[in-house]
Amino acid sequence: MRVLVVSAPLAGHLLPLVPLAHALRDAGHEVHLAAGGEVPPSATTLPVHDLAPGFRLDRLAARVLSRHPLLLARELRGVAGTDGVRPMFGAVNARLVGPLLELAGRLRPDVVVHEPLAVAGAVAAARLGVPAVLQDNSLWDGAELVATTARDGRLRAAARREGVVRLPAPALRLVCAPPSVVGPRAGRLLRPVPWSGTGTLPGWLTHPGDRPRLLVSHSTIAGPGGAAHLRRVLDAAPRLDAEVVLVRPPARLDVPPTVRTTGWIPLTDALPHATAVVHHGGAGTALGALAAGIPQLLVPGPGDRRRNAELVAARGAGLALPARAITAGHLHRLLHDPALRAAAREVAAEIAGMPGPAEVAALLRRPV
C-alpha cells in the first residue's frame, strides 16, 4: 500500500506525524511525506516532498492578519480561538492544493493521512477517490480545526478548481491528546510518541545530572512570543540549585556562564532525563513533556499556546505564566513541587496506555 502523509509546511506540524509514518513503513508500506518550508533535514529518513519552498508562517500571518487588526491583536494574545485559523491556514492550504494534487497524481496513494491544518490532504484524497485519515497532532480538537479551515473561501475556490465541491468525513480519525487533559473526543486513540528528529544527544544529556535539570527551549517558528521567556529564566538561573540547559540560544542572547547550552537536539529524547522544562507553549513540547512525566512551565502566547498552557495547568501537570511574571520562586516550585510531578506522571501513565503507532498502523492494512 502507498501512503501519502500531508502536513502544513511547518516542522512542528510534521514531526508529530513521523512516528506513525515510520510504523507504516516498518509494516511494509511505501510512505511519502508532503510538507515543506521549515522541515529540518533530521526530521526523518522518509522521503519528504517540499510543497512550499521558502514558506514562512510569520510573513504570511503578518500579511493576512494585518487586514484585520482587531483579529491580529486577539491572535497575538492567544484568545482568537479558531477565528485566526481560517484566514491563515485557509491561505496556506489554498497554496498547497495545486502542488499536492500534482504530487498525488504522480504517486497515486491508496490512502492519504493528514493533520488538521493540512486540509489540502483531504482535498487530494477526495479528488483521487481514496480514503482520508485525519491524524490529530496537538491538544486542540482536530475536527474543529478542519471544519474551520475548510470554510475559507480561498481554499474552497482552490478545491472547486480541482473538481472537489465538498469534503467527505475522514474514514478514520486518530486522536493523540490524553483524555484527562482535553476531555473525551470521537475517534481512535493514538499514543503521541514524542519526536523531534533523528539526531543524537550529547552524552551528558542521555542520563540525569547530579542536580535537578531544567531544560529551557523556545519556538522553532520566527515571530512574537516564541522566546520572550528566555531572558527571565536566565536572570533567575544563578539563584537556582539546578543545572539549567538552554536549547538553541538565539543569536546575541547574553547567556550566563552557569547555564549550559546546546544546538539543535532531539529535544524529546532529552525530556525523560530532565526534572522539568520551560517552553513557549507549543503543542509538540507540551505533549513531549506530558509523555515524559515531567512538570512544565508554559508561556501563554499566540495561536494555540495559551490554550495549551491553560489545559496543562488545569490538569495540574505544570504552570502557565506570562514571560514577564516568571521568577526564581516559580522555577524552584517547578523543579520541586511533588503535586506537579505526581500529576505529570499520571498523565504519562495514561499516554503509555494509549495504542501506539504500530498498533494503529495495523488498522490501515485493512480498508479504512
N, C-alpha and C positions, 0 to 999 in steps of 0.2 A: 504494500500500500504506500502511496506517496502522500505525504502530509506537508501542507504549507502553513507555517506559523507566522502570524502577522501582528506586528506591534506598531504603535505610534513611534515616530523617529526620535526616541529618547532612550538613553541607556537604562534609566530607572524603570521604564515600562517594559523593556525587552528582558532584562535579567531575570525577573520572576518567572518568565515563561520557559527559561532554558532547562530547568530540571525535568519537566515533563517532556520537552523536546528530546533531551538525551535519553529518557526512558523509552520513548518511541523508537529512537534509533537503535537502542540496545535490544529492543524486541524485534528488530529486523526490518523496520520500515525505512523508507527513504524520506529524510526530513530536510526541509529548507526553511530558513528564517527570512522574513521580509521586514525590514525596519529602515534604518538609515540615520543620518545626522551624526549623533554623538556616540555611536556604538564603539566601545573600546576594543582593540584587537584581541584582548584576552577574554572577551565575553564568552566565547565558545569555539570549539573546533568544527562545528557545523557550518555549512555554507550560509553566509549572510548576504542578502541582496539589498543594496542601498537604493531605496525608493526616493530619497530626498537628499541628494548630496548637498552638504553645506547647510542643512537646516538648523536654525536657531530659534528655539521657542521664545526666548526673551524678546527677540526682534519682532516676531510675529505678534506676540501679545501686545507689545507697545503699539504696533500699527493698528491692530484690530480694536483694542480696548480704548485707544485714545479717542475714538469716535464716540465713546460712551463714558465720559469722565466719572459719573456717579458710580457706574458699574465697576470701573477701574479701581476706584477708592475702596469699594467693598471687597473686590477680589484681593487687593493687597493686604487687607486686614483678615482675609480668610473667612469672611462672613457672606460671601455671594452665593453659597450653595452651588447649585448646578447652573446658575444664571451665566456665569463666566465660561462654563464648559462649552456651551453651544456655539458661541461665535468663534472661540479659539480653535476648538477641535473639529468644529464643522469645517473651518477653513483648512485645517491640516488634512482632514480626510478627503475633502474635495480635491486637494492637490495629489493625494495618494491614489485615487481611483484609477486614473489612466495608467500610470506605471505599474500598478499592481495587477490590473487586468492583462496588460501586455505580458508580464511575468507569468501569471497564472495560465494564460493561453499557451505559453511555451512548456510549462511544467505539467499541466493537466493534472492537478492534485485530485485525490479521491476524497479528501476532507480538508477543510480549512479551519484551523484553530486561531482565534483572535482574541485580543484583550479588549476591555470595554471601550477604550478610547481609540481603537483601530477599527471603526465601523466599516471602513473600506474593505476589510476582510469579509464581513457579512455580505457586502455588495458583490464581491468577487464570487463567493460561494453561490449566491442567488443567480448570478449571470451564468455560471457554469453548471448549475443544477446539481450541486454536490452538498452534502451536509456541512453546516457550520457549527463549531463548538465554541461557546463563549467561556473563556478562562479568566476569572477574576484575578487581579494582581495587586489589590490594595484593600484597605479597610472600608472603602466606600462601596455601596451597593452597585455592582456592575450592571445589572439590568437597568437601573435608573440612569446610569451614565450613557448606556447605549440609546435608550429612548430619547434622552435629551439631545445627544449629538445627532441622531438620525433625523431630528426635526429641522435641522439647519437648512436654510434654503439653498445655499451653495452646494452642499453635499447632495441634497435631493436632486438638484439640477444635473450634477455630475453623474448620479446614478441613472437618471432618466435617459441621458445621452447614451448610456450603455444598455438600455432596454430594461432596467430594473425600476419598477414603479413602487413596489413595496418589499419590505424585508420580512421573510418568514421568521418565526420564532426559532431560536437555535435548537438543533437536535439534541444538544446536551449542554448543560450549564455546570461549570465547575466552580465551587465556592471555596476560597482559601482563607477567609477570615474566621478566627475561632469564635464560635457562637457566644461564649461567655463575655466576649469583648463587644461584639456588634449585634447580638441577638440572633434568632433563627432566620435563615434565608432559604428560599426554594433552590434546589439543585443538589448535586452530589458534592460532598466534601472532598477537597484535595489538600493534603498537608502542604503548607507553604514551606518549601525547603529553601533556606537562605542560600543565595547565590550571588556572588559579586565578581565572578571571573575565574579564570583558570590559573592565575599566578600563584606564587608561593609566599608564605610569610617569612620574615626574618626569624631566625631560630629563637630569639628571646621572646617572641610573641606566641610561640607554639605551646607554652605552658604558663601557669600562673606565676606571678612575680613574688618577691619576698614581702611586698607591701600591697595593699589594695590597689588595683589597677583601674584607672578611669580613662576610657577611650573617649576622644573628642573628635567628631567628624562634622562635615558640612556638605552642602548640596553639590552635586555634580553639574547642576544647571546654573548658568550665569543668570543673575537677576537679584532682585531685592530680597533681603531676609535670609538668604541661604548661609551666611557666615557671620551675621551680626553678633552671635553669642560667643565667638571665639575670644574676643578681647576681654570679656567679663570673666571667662573661665581662666584665661592666662593670668589675669590680675589676681585671682583668688588662689592660684596653684601653689605659691610659696607657703600659704597658710594651711595646706592640707598635708596630712601624713599619708601620702599616696603617690603612686607612680602615675603621673599624668602623661598620656600619649596623644599627641596631635597628629591626625592623619591628613596628609596633603596640605601643609600650611600654605596659605596664599602668599604670593609674592609681596614683599615689602611689609610683611607682618613681623613685628618685633617679638620673638619668642624667647622667654627667659631660659637661662641655662639649665634650670631644674626640670624643664619639660622636654620629654623625648619626642622626636618627630619621625615620620615615615613618609615615603612617597605613596604612589598608588599601591594598595594591597587589597587582597580579597577580604574586605572588612568582615564579612560574615564568618570567615574562618577564625578571625581573632576574637569575636564576641564571646565564645564559650570560655575563653581563658581570661576574661576581664571580670571585674567586680561590678562595673556599671558603665553606662555610656551616655554622653551628652551629644545631641544632634539636632538638626534643623527641623525635624518632624516629618521627614519623608517616609512614605509607606514601606519601602524596602528595608530601611534601617529599623523602623518600628517593629515590623514583623520578624526581622532577624533577631532583635533583642528579646522579643517575646519567646521565640523558639529556643533561644539560648538560656532563658530563665534568669535574665539579669535585669535589675531596675534600670530605667532610662529617664532622662530629663529631655523633654521635647519642647522646642520653641514654637509656639503657635505662629503661623505665618500665612503667606498667600496660598491659594488653591486649597488642597485638602489638608494642609499641615495643621491648621487649627483643629480641624475635626479629629485628626489622628491623635493629637496631643490630648484633647478632651476625652476621647474614648479610652486611651491608655490610663490616664489619671483617674477616670471614673471607675475603672476596673481595679484600681489600687496598685497597679504594677509600675507606676512611675509618677513623675511630676510634670506639670505643664506650667511653664513660666516664660514670660517675655524676656528677651535677651537682657534688657536693661535692669531687670529685677534679680538676676542670678547673683547669689552671694556665696561666700565660702561655707556659710551655715547650710545652705541648700545642698551644696555638693557633699558636705560631710554627711548629711542625712541620706542622700542618695547612696552613698557608699556603705552606710552602717545601719540603716533602719530595717529591723527584721520584718516588719509588716510589708514593706515594699518588696523585699526579697521573697517572702512567702507567696505573695500574690503572683509575682513574676514566675515563680517555679510552678504554681498551679496552672498557669496558662501554658507553660512549656509542656507540662504533662498532658494537658488537653490537646495541644498541637501534635505531640508524639503519637497520640492515639488516633489521629485522623488518617485516612487512607493515603498512602504515599504515591509518588509518580508511577512506579512500576505497576502497582495495583490498578491505578486509574488508566494507564496506557493499555492495559488488557481490555478495557471496555471498548477501545477503538479498533480492536481486532475484529469485532463483530460490527455489522452495520449499525450506525448510531441513529 
